[in-house]
Each structure stands twice: as C-alpha cells, then as structure tokens.
C-alpha cells in the first residue's frame, strides 16, 4: 500500500484546518485574549457600570441592548458606536435606535479609562461584549466567560441597520426569518434572547398598537387599563412616554418575562407572539423557561455567546479605535464629539 507523501499530508492538514476555521467562524477569539495586555479589562468595565447604576437604574438593560443592536448589523464590530459624519450615515439614527438606543456616554467612559490603563488594546466591540455580560450579571442574571479579540469596523451602515434590526411589531414568522438572516436560525436562541426584556423599558410608540389595535393577541385586562393610562390612542403628547418591559420585576434579570407572556402581559407584540402564535413550538420553550430559571439562564448564555460571535473582525481586520465614536483616521472630522476626559 502506497502511503501519501509528508508534503501531501501537510497540505491536507492545512486544508482541513481552514475548513474547520471557516465553520467555527469565531475560531480566533479567545477567553484569555487580554490576560497579558489588559488583565483588568472586565473589572474596569464593571466599575463604570456600577457607578452609572447609582443614577441610572436602567443602564444595565441599555448596555445589553447596545450589544444586541451592534451584533445584528454586519456582526459584532462596534459599528453602532460610530457617530454620523458628512460622509457616513451612522446606525444611531436607524429606525430601531433613533431616540431609544442609549448608554453611549457610559461606553465613552469605559473606553477612556481603558485607554488610560491599556492604550490601544481593547476594542470598542469587545467593550460592548463585556459590558453586556457584566450588566446581566449585576442585575441578578447569569455570568459567563466571553470569547474576546474582536476588532472595530471602519464604517457603519444605517441602511443595513434598518433592514436587520428586529421590530417590536413583527409576527413570530418575521422574527424567525430576521434571526435566521443574521445567523441565528435556532428558535430557542430567539426566545432566550427575547428574555432580555426581563429588564429595561419601552416607549409608547413601540406598544401603542398592542393596547388599541391588536385584537388577535391576548392582553390581560388589568394590564391593558394600566397601559392605556400611560399611552393614549392618538399619541399626540406621549410619544416618548415609556414603561417597564417587565412590570413585575422590572430591574431584575430573571425569568418573570416568560410568566408574563403566559398571562397576556407581554408588552410588545414581538414578545407576546412567542407564546400566543397558534401551533408554534416557541410556546413550549416559553413554558420551559417559565418553569425553570436555570434552563433559561443556560439557554440565554448559549445564545449570547453565539450572538456575540457573529462575523467578528479579528487579526488584522478593522482597527482598535482610540475613541469609539470615530475611526482612527478621522480624529478631527467635523460633527464628531471629542472625548477628552472622564
């Protein structure tokens, strides 16, 4: 029997490694990425969040949402953090972010302190990843080990954000397609990530139709009365009024969100459809998460890791921004706010 040559075996091994790497997608990320270059990165980010929570109790939910909305647009690359410039339409003004995405000043503080401690080392994309995990943990949710080593994009895309970010008015089928299109085809991930609505708030414009124009979806009668006092039908004076996504335990990361769905107390249409769409297998997932918080927590962690590793820039791709609001080559571009001190 003729054995393959050593050279052929090496080539075959390289091809196999390339294929495996392509399948994993985030093979270059590592939980120890900053162990030598910035060992206190998580501690610094956590301290900034704790300081912010003293005056802004919903900042943890807002930071978690920033990570979500960054990853859903061309992967987790920090593009959401870029300010609009004369030559680029930023994602902050996209339909799903405009006047609702918040916490950018807190991210600025994180970046400034990290630049002081570890200059030019920690990417803005990784800051969002770590801040999201720390926010969930500080709110009473699970903790997990992040895979790190992302680099920052050079550009943002408002047009792509308008296409990719899920809407609070989506049907279940639309949500499934939306998540599949960004690289999350497992419906368990969809339900688990929706569970982040166990903390945070939403504006009237996102759930007004839930009160007055969605007869096909159950809405608890007492809850309906409460919501109608917050948001009028015509919306002339309360467009930016808001209420808790989880009225029961609004500032705690737990599984109460799923119990709310069982009783018709999902605030957004995109929440309630997870339980109330006839014949859907997501109803069983909601029931499972309601019955067992540990099962929800583990599924949420798994989904967050998968989402956090959607198409990351690694190696020599992208850059490590010195200021999360602008790419390094545009330090003096007009219209961009400079961060000088914190």
Protein Blocks (a to p, Z undefined) as FASTA:
>chain_A
ZZddfklmmmmmmmmmmmmmmmnopmmgcfklmmmmommlmmmmmmmmmmmmmmmmklmm
mmmmmmmmmmmngpaehlmmpccdfkbccfklgmklgokaghklmmmmmmmmmmmmmghk
bcfklmmmmmmmmmmmmnopacddddehiacdfbdcfklmmmmpccfkbcfklmmmmmmm
nopabfklmmmmmmmmmgccddfklmmmmmmmmmkbccdfklmmmmmmmpcfkommmmmg
ccdfblmlmmbccfklmmmmmnopafblklmmmmmgghiaklmmmmmmmmmmklmmmmmm
mmmmmmmmgoiaehjeccddfbfkbcfklmmgghiacdfbZZ
